[in-house]
């Protein structure tokens, strides 16, 4: 899996198209991690180590319990849990970008419709 690039407030997508491109890229990365890079993903979610400090504080926080539940669940159930939480996190990041980008109401509506088409 590729390393997660750093995310700064200055690099926050500012248009509906930029937000959708960011969302699509993150979604494609998660799909790849959940389908092709499963062993690496499983290994990166360490239930002993504290969460990584690489996630910028201005972004919505991912679910922390995924790491801790890993060893107490079947692998299939754990992957399902990760997929559900990842989907919710993607939407939170997209709407965060829309709010920070100060999109107007009609642009936010377009943003929501575009992202619902990818499911």
WOPE-V455734 format. One line per field, one symbol per residue. phi: phi as a letter, one per 30 degrees, with the letter a starting at -180 (. if undefined). A space follows every 50 residues. Layout:
phi->???
//
This chain:
phi->.dddddbcddcdecceddddddedddddddddddcccdddeedddcdcdd eddddddddedddddddddedcbdeddddddddddddddedddddddddd dhddedddddedddddddd
//
